[in-house]
Amino acid sequence: MRATQEFKVAKRFSEKQKRAYVDVDETICFYSDIRRYDLAKPDYKNISKINNLYNDGWHITYWTARGSSSKIDYRDFTNKQLEGWGCKFHKLIVGEEKGCVDLIIDDKAKRIEEL
């Protein structure tokens, strides 16, 4: 490699509108016993953190695997749940669109506790 070769430095965030994908279960809602979506308890502190990103101009996509294993369509149910909890968002991805995974690895990953 020559000493005069220039390197382009990748920017961590886009210069356009910043985008966040936010999981639903165990991020903005939790379960005391049985993991049934109709028993989910919203965590308004965490919802507020995401709403603050929305208010700051971020594009918010809620991203959940609900129904990816059972093949049940939870889109309308989840959309109504999010709206009922006062969640601000632009898009909702549900079920097979997300897929059922055990670990997400990404250089920009952040846990809700870090916001």
C-alpha positions in Angstrom: 0.0 0.0 0.0 1.4 3.4 -0.9 1.7 6.1 1.7 -0.2 8.5 -0.6 -3.3 6.3 -0.8 -6.3 8.0 0.7 -9.0 6.2 2.7 -12.6 7.2 2.9 -13.9 7.2 6.4 -17.4 5.8 6.7 -19.8 7.9 8.7 -21.5 6.2 11.7 -24.9 7.8 10.9 -26.4 8.9 7.6 -26.6 12.6 6.8 -30.2 12.1 6.0 -32.9 11.3 8.5 -31.6 8.9 11.1 -33.4 5.5 11.3 -34.0 3.3 14.3 -35.4 -0.3 14.4 -36.9 -1.0 17.8 -38.0 -4.4 19.1 -41.3 -4.6 20.9 -41.3 -7.5 23.4 -38.9 -7.2 26.3 -38.0 -3.7 25.1 -41.0 -1.5 25.4 -43.3 -4.1 27.0 -42.7 -6.9 29.5 -44.5 -9.9 30.8 -45.0 -10.8 34.5 -45.6 -14.5 33.9 -47.0 -16.0 30.6 -45.7 -14.5 27.4 -49.1 -13.7 25.8 -49.2 -10.6 23.8 -52.5 -9.5 25.2 -50.9 -9.6 28.7 -48.0 -7.4 27.8 -47.4 -4.5 30.2 -46.1 -1.4 28.5 -43.0 0.3 30.0 -43.8 3.9 29.6 -40.3 5.0 30.5 -38.9 3.0 27.5 -41.7 4.1 25.2 -40.8 7.7 26.2 -37.2 7.2 25.2 -38.3 6.0 21.7 -40.9 8.8 21.4 -38.1 11.3 22.2 -36.1 9.9 19.2 -39.2 10.3 17.1 -39.6 13.9 18.3 -35.9 14.6 17.5 -36.6 13.7 13.9 -35.6 10.0 13.8 -37.6 7.6 11.5 -38.9 4.9 14.0 -39.7 1.4 12.8 -41.0 -1.1 15.4 -39.7 -4.5 14.5 -41.2 -7.7 16.0 -41.1 -11.4 15.3 -44.6 -11.8 16.7 -46.3 -14.6 14.6 -43.1 -15.7 12.8 -43.2 -19.1 14.4 -47.0 -19.6 14.8 -47.8 -18.0 11.4 -50.5 -15.9 13.1 -50.9 -12.4 11.7 -50.4 -10.0 14.7 -50.0 -6.9 12.6 -53.4 -5.2 13.4 -53.2 -6.3 17.1 -49.7 -5.0 17.5 -50.5 -1.7 15.7 -53.5 -1.1 18.0 -51.4 -2.0 21.0 -48.6 0.4 20.1 -51.1 3.2 19.4 -52.9 2.5 22.7 -49.6 2.8 24.5 -48.9 6.2 22.9 -46.0 4.9 20.8 -44.9 7.3 18.0 -43.6 5.5 14.9 -43.5 5.5 11.2 -43.5 1.8 10.3 -44.3 -1.6 11.8 -42.6 -4.8 10.7 -44.3 -8.0 12.0 -43.7 -11.7 11.9 -41.8 -13.3 9.0 -40.6 -9.9 7.8 -38.3 -9.9 10.9 -37.9 -13.6 11.3 -37.4 -15.5 14.5 -33.8 -15.0 15.7 -32.0 -15.4 19.0 -29.3 -12.8 18.6 -28.8 -9.7 16.5 -25.3 -8.6 15.9 -24.7 -5.1 14.5 -22.1 -2.4 15.0 -24.9 0.1 15.8 -26.9 -2.1 18.2 -28.0 -0.4 21.5 -30.0 -1.8 24.3 -33.0 0.3 25.6 -31.2 0.8 28.9 -28.4 2.6 27.1 -30.8 5.4 25.8 
